[in-house]
Amino acid sequence: MPSNGKPRSPAKLIDAKVKELADWRGNALSRMRRLIKQAVPEVVEEMKWRKPSNPTGVPVWSHHGIICTGETYKDKVKLTFVNGASLKDPAGLFNASFGGSARRAIDLREGDEIDERAFVALVRAADALNASSGARSRSSNATPERSTPTTRPPRAAQPKLLAGGNPQIAKGEGDAPVQAYIGAMPGWKSDVGRRLDALIMRTVPKAHKAVKWNSPFYGMEGQGWFLSFHCFAKYVKVTFFRGASLRPLPPIESKDANTRYFHIHEGDDLDQALVASWVRQAAALPGWVTSDIRRT
């Protein structure tokens, strides 16, 4: 409370939250806050769910009901859309909380970029959903993920892990099966999968996704697949199906003269600029159609 005895406004409390973080998380939260207010100028800011472990509470943005919350953790800023499962997400911004029936979230980690135009469109879609019949009652009493009551519905069975810890995911087109695969990647590999997916889609926003042969595939419509990745016991293998045409060459040879790999081990510092260059080059080349893809 300020020295004049009057409680601070929610906006001032969020300002204080950003200042308190004093690192990349504060910058990320401030940036997302700006985009939310750009998307819905009438948005109402609140601070909710204060408790001893988090005395300042959680920033909440509402209009006709809660649009999203902004939680901060040691390694991420989490934007949770309380009705995210009902929103279309063509840019694939949602990368967390796929296990819930209603929520979807965007986890931002240090160095992550986000498609600002797509995020603004997502916030506006969430606001429109709230304004529609019944949405307000569904979202008005929502709480952050960590405050969910203990009487949760049973969790869906986790995918089986095959040899090397590779998730067994049914074949499917689009983002959902790819996110299911990434969510099931064990341990540190899930973060690698999330970062690869974000980097690929940031570099080639029109890429088409699918899961085939228990691996995420990325391709361009009418051109075939240009990349996939797969879990092994000690690394994640990234495959460029036309890797022999990339410059510089990805480091690992294949039995197929056209294909090149690189491996990501735990703790590796991913050279995002180099990988983005490979992705950009690969997406511009004629890819491999499904019937031509051979596992080596």
Secondary structure as UniProt FT lines:
FT   TURN            3..4
FT   HELIX           10..21
FT   HELIX           24..39
FT   TURN            41..42
FT   STRAND          44..48
FT   TURN            52..53
FT   TURN            55..56
FT   STRAND          58..62
FT   STRAND          66..72
FT   STRAND          77..81
FT   TURN            82..83
FT   HELIX           84..86
FT   TURN            90..91
FT   TURN            98..99
FT   STRAND          104..108
FT   TURN            110..111
FT   HELIX           116..131
FT   TURN            133..134
FT   HELIX           135..139
FT   TURN            140..141
FT   HELIX           145..147
FT   HELIX           163..165
FT   STRAND          172..173
FT   HELIX           175..184
FT   HELIX           188..203
FT   TURN            205..206
FT   STRAND          208..212
FT   TURN            213..214
FT   STRAND          215..220
FT   TURN            221..223
FT   STRAND          224..231
FT   STRAND          235..240
FT   TURN            241..242
FT   HELIX           243..245
FT   STRAND          252..253
FT   TURN            257..258
FT   STRAND          260..265
FT   TURN            266..267
FT   HELIX           272..284
FT   HELIX           290..292
//
